[in-house]
Amino acid sequence: MSLVDTAIIGAGPVGLAAAIACKRAGLSYVVLEKGCVVNAIFEYPTYMTFFTTAPELEIGNHPMVTGHDKPDRRDALMYYRLVTQREALNVEQYTEVTRVHAAPAGFTLEVEKRDGQMGTVEARRVVVATGYYDNPLGLGIPGEDSENVSHYYTEAHPFMGLNVTVIGAGNSAADAALDLWRGGANVTMVVRAPELKSTIKYWVRPDLENRIKEGSIAAHFTSRVVEIHPEHVTVQREDGTTWPLPTHFTFALTGYRPDLSFLTGLDLATQPDECLVLDEHYQSSVPGLFVAGSAGFAGKTNQVFIENGRHHAVAAVAEIERQLARAAALQPS
């Protein structure tokens, strides 16, 4: 591939917003995505409803039209797919960036295709927009890698009549617990904190609290799972004592963290909260390397969403346009 002005890593809403901004600025670009377009949204629970309204998910001034107040997963998949098609965005799906190196022209990106074929992309600037959803936080306990454990929830149907343990107390855990219960599963939540997280969606929290109060969903607070077995999990109470909880399947929904291992070797500086050192244009400590959306905020992933991440992308591309224009002006005529 010839040299491009900007290589965008990740084809989520933030990466697509960056691509649209590049296209409208007249910058050459390519979007490299290891999965499908908006892969993280594709991995969301099948019937998930977004917390926000449609206008806050829009990119490139393309309106999102839905038949209800808040978009759901299907609405979002259709919207971002159509925007990608209508803008004819240059997206290379199933192309994983395995390493980014500094190069004379800017950066060299090593990539691996779905068929295992290796290649490189040369770019003057790089925008990292990988998000964090494909890198779950591990529990670090025996049995976590078993077949009856997942860090992602899809839908309740396969778990009817089974004992299911949900580890976590945030939005993902709350949605899963309620959906599983409505799908006929016997649901138990194990929560390390003394209560549910305050950030749970306002229309979900009362529903879950009422189900716990009436005993439809069991919940053990100030407790944690310390071992996972084929037919039970071992739960540890606050006082250190343990007991077996009968479990056929476990959902460990304890959060996610950006994986930027492909940037190893670039000597990125980070802040104490694990956030990358960014300026107001979302440039990292490595000149020319920008990080837009939640990928740059490992310690603050609960504060960066599509709603504000899409603006990061536009700001980053505006700065790239300025930088490249200045560089061109300094070239001998």
N, C-alpha and C positions, 0 to 999 in steps of 0.2 A: 504494500500500500504506500502511496506517495505521502509526503508530509502534509498534515492537516493543521489548521490553526488551533483547534481544540479537540482533545479526546475526552469524552464524557464517559465515566465509568458508572454504569447503573441506568436502567431504563424504567425506573419508578417515576412517579409524578414529578419529582424534583429534577431528575435527569432529563425527562421529556421537556420540562419548562426551560432548562438550559439549552436544549437542542433548538427549540423554537426561537429563543433569544439569539442564538448563533445564526440561525437561518435569516432572521430579519435584520441582523447586523451585517450580513454579507460575509460572515466568517465560514471557512470550510470546517467541517466537523464530522465526527463519527461517534455514535453511541454504542458502547460495548456492554452487553448484558449477558451474564452467565446463565440466566434462565429465560423465561418469556417476558414480554412487555408487562410492566407492573407485576412482577413475579410475587412480591410480598403480598399484594392484595389478592392475587390468585390463591395464595396459601392461607388466607384468612378463613375463619369458620364459614361454612357454606351459606348460612342465613344471617350473617353479621350485618348490623345496621351501624352506620357511622354516627359518631357523636355530633358532628357538625352538619351544617346545611350545605346544599349543593354549591352555591356561589363561592364558598370558601375552599372548595376542591378544584375549582376551575383553573386552567392554565391557558396561556396564549389568547385570552379573551374569547375563548370558545365557550358558549353557554352550556351548562349541564342541565338537561331537562329531565325531571323525574315526576312520577305520578303521586309522590307522597312527600311529606315534610323533610325527612332525612334520607339521603341516598343509602342504598345497601350495597353489598359486595357486587352483585350482578350489575347494578347501575354503573358502578365505578369501572368495572372491567369493560363494559360496552363503551363508556365515555372515553377512556384513555386509548382504547383500541381505535375508535373512530378518529380521535384527534391525531393519532400517529399516522393513520391512513390519509386523512384529508390534508395534513401538512406534508405528506410524503417524506417523513423524517428518515434520516439515514441511520437505521438501527440494525446492528448485527446481533441477533438473538443467539443464545447458546454459545457465546464466545466469552470465556472467562479470562480476566486479566490476572496473571499469576505473579507478575513482578513489574515494578516501574523503576526505571533507572534515569539518572540525569544523563543528558546527551548534548552535543554541541548546539543543536538547533532547539533544544528544550528538554524533551523527554523521549525515551524509548519504552514502549509498553510491550511486554511479552504476553502473548495470548495463547489459549488452547481452545480449539473448536470442539464441538460435540463429538466428532469422529476421532478425536485425539490428535488431530493435526496441529502442529505448533506454528506460530507466526509472530510477527512484530508489527507494531504501529508506531510511527514517528509523529510527534505532536509538539507544537510550540508551547502549548499550555494544556493543563489537565484539570478537569473538574471531577472530583470524587463525589458521587451521589448514590452511594451503595446502601444507605439506611443502616438498619441493625437487625431486622427481623429474621434473617437467615443464620443468626449466631446466638442460639439460646444460652442462657447462663446455666452451667451445669451445677448439679447438687453435690457432686464429689462423694457419692455414697455407693456402696456395693449394690449391684443390680440395676443401676441407672441405665445401662446399655441393653437391658433385656428387651425382648420383642413386645412385652406387655407394658411398655413405657413410651410415652411420646411427649415432646415439648410443644406440640401443635395440636389444636383441636379443630375438627372439621364438622361433624354432625353426630347426633345421638343414636341414630337408627341401629348401628351394629351392637349397641351396648344394652339393649332392652333386657331387663331381668338380671343383669350382671351387677356385681359390686364394683363400683368405680370410685377411686380416690382422686381428688383434685387437690394439688399442692399449690398454694398461692392465695392471694387476697386482693388482687387488682381486677381490672376490667376483664382480662382474658379468663381468669379463674371464675369470676362471677357469671359471665356469659355462659361458660361451659357448664358450670354446676346447674344453672337453671335449665339450660337446654337438655342436659342429660336427664334431669329429674322429669321434665315434661315428656321425654322420650321413653320413660319407663325404667330407667336405671336406678339402682340404689346408691345414692351419692353421699360421700363423706368428704368434707373439706378439712385439710390440715393446714393451719395457719401459724406461722412463727410469732406474729404480733398478737397483742391482746384483742384486736378488733380488725374489721375489714378496712381496707384503704379508703381514705376520704375522696380519692380521685375517681372512684367508681361512678359510672354514668348515673345522673340524677334520677332517671326513670328505672334504672336497674337495681340500685341499692335497696330501696324500700321493699321491692319484690323479694330480693334475696334474704333480707333481714326477717321478713315475715315467714318465709319458708323455713328458715332456721328456728325461729321462735316456735312455730307449730310442730317442729320435729320432722317435717317432710325431707329436709336436707340436714344431715348431721354435720356439726362443725366442732372441731377441737382447736381452741386457740392456745397461744403460748406453747405450742407443740411443734415438733418437726419429725419428718420421716428420716430415719437413719439407715434403713436397709429395705431393699425391695426383693421379694421372693415371688415365685410363680403364683401362689395362692394367698399371699398376705404381704402387708408392709409392716415394718416395725416402727412404731411411733414412740418418740421420747417426750415425756412431759417436762415441764419447767424444772421439777425437782430431780431430774435425771433418771427416773424410773421409766421402764419401757413396757410396751404391751403389743400384741399382734392384732392388726386390723385386717379382717378378711377382705381381700381385694383381688379381682380378676384383671383389672387394668388401671394404670396410673397415668394421669395427666400432670406433668410437672410444669406448671405455667408460672414460672418464677421470674420472668423477665428475659431481656435480650440485650446484647451489647455489640457495638460496631466491631467488625473484624477488618482491620487494616493491615493485616500481615503482608499483603502484597506491596506495601510501601516500605517494608524493612530495608534499611540501607540508605534511606534518604535523610536520616537523622532529623526526624520531625521532633520539634519541641512540644511538650504538653504541659498543661497547667496541673496543679495538685488534684483537681477534680477529674482528671483524665481527659478533659476537653483539649482539643488542639488549640495552639496559640493562633488566633485568627484576628485579622483586622476588620474594619467595617465593610470590606469587600469580600470577606470570607476567604481570604488568602491565608495559607498556613505559613509556618516559619520558613518553608522552602519557597523561594520566589517562583511564581508561575504555577504553583500547585494550590488549587482552590478546593475547599471542602464545603459542600452545600447540603443543607438538611441535617438530619439527625446523625449522620456519619461522623460529624465533627464534634459531637457533644456526648461522649460516652458517659459522663457523670450527670447529664441532664436530659436523658432521652425522654423524660416525662414532660419536657418543656418545648420540644421541637416536633412539629407535626407537618403534614402536607400543607396546612393552612399558612404557616410561616416559612417552611422550607422552600416553597415555590418562589418566594421573594428572594431568598438567599441566591438561588440560581440566576435570577435576573440581574442582581447586583454583581455577582461574580463575572458574568459575561460582559456586562457594561465595562467593568474594569479591564477585562481581557482586551476588549475592543480598544480602550484607551492605550493600554500598554503596547499593543501591536501597532497602533497608529503612530505612537511616539518612536518606536523602533524603526518603522518604515521611513519616517521623516529624517532619521539620522543616517540612513543609508546614502552613500554617495550617488549622485545623479549620473 
